[in-house]
C-alpha cells in the first residue's frame, strides 16, 4: 500500500510541477551589470604643465633672434 501511495504522490508531483530540468539550471533573473570603474583624477600631467606655464609667463617677453654663420658662429641680431 505504501509503494502505491508513494508512486502516486511522485506522479502527482511531477504532473503538477511546472519546473523541468532545463528550468532548474537557468538563472531566475539577469546578473547585475558590471560596476563601472571610478574616475580618478590624474594629477601627474600638472607636473609638466606648471613649469611650461611658468616658462611662458616669465620668458615670453624675450624675443632674441640669433643668426648662425658657418665661419663666425652664432650671434644675436636684435
GIJO-V622777 format. One record per residue. N is the residue number from 1. RES is the residue in one letter. PSI is psi in degrees with one decimal (NA if undefined). Layout:
n->N res->RES psi->PSI
n->N res->RES psi->PSI
This chain:
n->1 res->X psi->-40.8
n->2 res->X psi->-37.4
n->3 res->X psi->-40.7
n->4 res->X psi->-42.0
n->5 res->X psi->-40.8
n->6 res->X psi->-46.0
n->7 res->X psi->-40.5
n->8 res->X psi->-42.9
n->9 res->X psi->-40.2
n->10 res->X psi->-43.7
n->11 res->X psi->-40.3
n->12 res->X psi->-40.9
n->13 res->X psi->-40.2
n->14 res->X psi->-31.4
n->15 res->X psi->-40.5
n->16 res->X psi->-18.5
n->17 res->X psi->131.4
n->18 res->X psi->-11.0
n->19 res->X psi->133.1
n->20 res->X psi->178.5
n->21 res->X psi->-33.9
n->22 res->X psi->-35.2
n->23 res->X psi->-30.6
n->24 res->X psi->-25.3
n->25 res->X psi->-16.2
n->26 res->X psi->142.5
n->27 res->X psi->150.9
n->28 res->X psi->-42.6
n->29 res->X psi->163.6
n->30 res->X psi->148.4
n->31 res->X psi->153.9
n->32 res->X psi->149.4
n->33 res->X psi->151.1
n->34 res->X psi->147.8
n->35 res->X psi->138.8
n->36 res->X psi->141.8
n->37 res->X psi->144.4
n->38 res->X psi->142.2
n->39 res->X psi->123.7
n->40 res->X psi->133.4
n->41 res->X psi->124.8
n->42 res->X psi->109.2
n->43 res->X psi->-15.6
n->44 res->X psi->-27.7
n->45 res->X psi->-23.5
n->46 res->X psi->-27.3
n->47 res->X psi->-27.1
n->48 res->X psi->-38.7
n->49 res->X psi->-33.4
n->50 res->X psi->-50.1
n->51 res->X psi->-35.8
n->52 res->X psi->-42.3
n->53 res->X psi->-40.5
n->54 res->X psi->-38.6
n->55 res->X psi->-41.3
n->56 res->X psi->-38.7
n->57 res->X psi->-42.8
n->58 res->X psi->-26.3
n->59 res->X psi->4.5
n->60 res->X psi->-23.5
n->61 res->X psi->-10.3
n->62 res->X psi->110.6
n->63 res->X psi->78.5
n->64 res->X psi->128.3
n->65 res->X psi->125.7
n->66 res->X psi->146.4
n->67 res->X psi->138.6
n->68 res->X psi->132.9
n->69 res->X psi->157.7
n->70 res->X psi->-32.1
n->71 res->X psi->-40.8
n->72 res->X psi->-4.0
n->73 res->X psi->-154.6
n->74 res->X psi->143.0
n->75 res->X psi->157.6
n->76 res->X psi->138.2
n->77 res->X psi->-41.7
n->78 res->X psi->NA
